[in-house]
Amino acid sequence: MLTFFISIILLLAGYFAYSRIVERIFVIQPDRKTPAYTHADGVDYVPMSWHRIFLIQFLNIAGLGPIFGAIMGAMYGHAAFLWIVFGTIFGGAVHDYFSGMLSLRNNGMSLPEIVGKYMGVGFKQFMRAFTVLLMVLVGAVFVAGPSALLAKMTSGYMGATMWSIIIFVYYIGATLLPIDKLIGKIYPFFGFAILFMALGIAVSMIWNGLAMPEMSLSNLRNMHPDAEHYPLFPMLFISIACGAISGFHATQSPMMARCLKNERQGRRVFYGAMVAEGIVALIWAAAAISFFGSTGGLQEFLRDNGNNAAVVVDKIAHSWLGKFGGLLAIIGVIAAPITSGDTAFRSARLIVADFINYSQKSIVNRIIVSMPLFIVALGILQINFDVIWRYFAWSNQTLATATLWTVTVYLAKSGKFYWLTLLPSLFMTMVISTYIMVAPEGLGLSTNIGYFVGTVCTFVSLAMFIRWKNKIDN
């Protein structure tokens, strides 16, 4: 268990040490009035305590990613632990912090508007369409997963279709109501439930003394059963997104930026929530390997159960936590994606409203903007879930890459230490460009071609940045 404990310590050290460096580079202004006060509207701009916002932010960004993604990522072996730890500290948490703080500094701006301010109008228009599409994809993905789990729990009474309808009805309410009426009241409870569930799994794993093979140079290799078609790079870095870095988070941070009372709270909420998610992902990756005795045991179980990570969650939760704990765990796994799906639609509503400069104080206006989004999502639900998920995963990491480049440009323009995000930007550029070349749902080319194209794209991006930087310096 030494690998597991060291990983947890590193994540905590990242929050208590590295996050302070990130905060100093940004330079907070504690005396500056936040949008929660300057733009208060009783709907989206509502001051709330940082404890409540932290739990809402955590629940918003969690979804299925840090649980299902971590379990599927564990099939690649111990390299998953390195990606979760260092991806969270130097990538995901920095990404989430700056996307939230830049929104806070710009009157609660949505992500596409922030991108437009620093990257130009053309890129802003692209990001508007791309981000809204991603939000609708998220909403659709996070209807299909929970409805299937709920149908399993109510077999013989209610099927997946009925649960999908119920979830959509809930989505409509959560999207239209003021943020403090529904989201602000129930999300903190569910956020705590997810953390409690993860803690219960971790304690059970330690209490039962289950062994987990320790990380070593010999096992830092691709252990995926189909390694030829699923190379460690870039597949692992797409499989584990929400537990390391996820573009979806950048769409959620502005919603909470509209509710923060003070810039000092940003580090706790944005960086802290991402570290909490990294810990949850780490726990589930370790539990998946520990429970089945090895990476091979996990792979065999998944193969026999249609590669369905939900079955792994159900098996571990009921075995380690008993009936009550298992029920709590499953409810948590269901609540996480549902509460990410509804805020995805809420975020899409705000992005569209910002784009057309359409006030959202009136519920009629909110309905006008929201209904087309729900109709499109219902159409997407007719597509096979596996296909939706694969394209969502790549789109998600592409958005994260765009956000990192935006932050890098902001830091460079502001005369701040831009290397903080330049290196993660280059790494993620390599990931997404290589992935689209080699992935089965991409072009399906050989890894040699994929790595070559990925390297070229990365160096071209760096060259363009250096050229732009020299231009503004002169």
Buried (B, 14 or more C-beta within 10 A) or exposed (E): BEBBEBBBEBBEBBBEEBBEEBBEBBEBEEEEEBBBEEEBBEBBBBBBEBEBBBBBBBBBBBBBBBBBBBBBBBBBBBBBBBBBBBBBBBBBBBBBBBBBBBBBBBBBBBBBBBBBBBBEEEBBBBBBEBBBBBBBBBBBBBBBBBBBBBBEBEEEEBBBEBBBBBBBEBBBEBBBBBBBBBBBEBBBEBBBBBBBBBEBBBEBBBEEEBEBBEBEEEEBEBBBEEEEEBBBBBBBBBBBBBBBBBBBBBBBBBBBBBBBBBBBBBBBBBBBBBBBBBBBBBBBBBBBBBBBEBBBBBBEBBEEBEBBBBBBBBBBBBEBBEEEBBBBBBBBBBBBBBBBBBBBBBBBBBBBBBBEEBEBEEEEBBEBBBEEBBEBBBEBBEEEBEEBBBBBBBBBBBBBBBBBBBBBBBBBEEEBBBEBBBBBBBBBBBBBBBBBBBBEBBEEBEBEEBBBBBEEBBEEBBEEBEEEBEEEEE
